[in-house]
Amino acid sequence: MKKVDKDRADRVIKVFNDSGLNQRKFAELIGVSQQLVSAVVNYTKKPNETILLAILDNIEGIDPLWLFTGVGKYKDSYVAVQKEVHSPIEEHIKELVRDQFKGLSKKILQRLNNIEEFIKDSEY
């Protein structure tokens, strides 16, 4: 591995170590395979744009210039925040609930409208 690639891998490893997560959780956090994280951490694969952009997209406070080139400052004051990952079943259930809520909302609004009309008619 070239020195520039090893240096870039070292920066990825620093972010990984500072996250406090294991390789599987870190891979889930940034949205790449655990195999890719493992290969970069073990210097068997150079860090490509996929992992670098995944880190920048999912971990706040990382200077992109530093991560790609080593120029600038790495900010270690970030907190790794895992984005919510939803299973297809969970998404389907949420969609069903949303649809039911919309249907119930329409019915309630229609009933309120009917009550208002009834009150108006009874006043005259």
N, C-alpha and C positions, 0 to 999 in steps of 0.2 A: 504494500500500500504506500502511495506517495505521501510525503510529509504533509502536504497541504490537506490531503484527505484524512490523515491521522489526526491532524490538528482540529479539523472540523468534527471528526468523531469524538474527540476529547470534549468539545463544546456541547455536543449532544449528550455525552455521558454526564457532564456537569449538570445539565438541566434535569436529566433523568435522576441522578443521585439526589439533587436538591428537592425533587418532587416528593421523595420519601415513599414512593410507590414501588411495588415489585414490577417486573417486566410486563406481566399480563395486564395489570391495572394501568400502567403507563401507556401501553399499546392501546388499550380501550379508551383512555383519556384523549389521546391524540388521533385515534381513528386509523391506526395502521395495524399490521399483523404483529403478533408477538415475535415471530421469526425474524422480521425485519429489525425490530428493536434488539433482539439477541445478537443478530449478525453485526450490527453497528457497534454494540457494546463490546463485543468480542473481537472487533477489528477484522472480521472476515468479509465484511461488505462495507464499501465506502458509503457515507450518508448521502443519499440522493435528494433531489428536490422534494420528493414525496414526503419523506420524514421531516425535512426542515420546514416545509410549508405547513405540515400537520402540527408541528410544535408551535409555530407562529399563530396558526388559526385557533388553537385550543388552549394555549397557556399565555396569560397576560403578563406583560412586563419584560418580555424578551426583546432585545434590540435586534431587529432583522439583520442589520449590517454586521453586528458582532457575530450572530449565529452563522451567517454565510461566509464571512471573511476573517473574523477575529478582530476587526477594527472597531473601535468604540468600546462602550462599557456594557458588560452583562449586568443586568439588574437582578439581584438575588432577593429582592424584597417582594416578590410575587407569591401568591398563594395558588397552588394548582387547584383549579375548580373543575370538577368533572361535569361535563354536560350530561343532561338527562338522555339516557338511551332507552328507547321504548321498543318493545317487541311488537311484531305485526299484530298479535292478538290484542295487546293493550291498545294499539292505535285503532283497531277495529271496534273495540268496546267504546273507546272515547267517541268515535264517529257515531256509533249507535246512540249513545247518551246525548250527544249534541243534536242529532236528528229528533229524538224524543222530546228534548227540551224545546226545540223550535216548534214542534207540533203542539205541545202543551201550551206554549206561550201564545200561539195563534188562537187556540181554543179559549184561553183566559181573556185575551183581548176581545175576542168576539162576544163572549158573555158579558164583559164589562160594557161593551158597546150596546148590547141588547138591553142591559139594565138602564143605561143612560137614556136610550130611546123610550123605554117603558115609563121612566120617570117624567120625561118631557111630555109624553102623550097623556099621562095621568094628571098633569098639572093644568092642562087646557080643558 
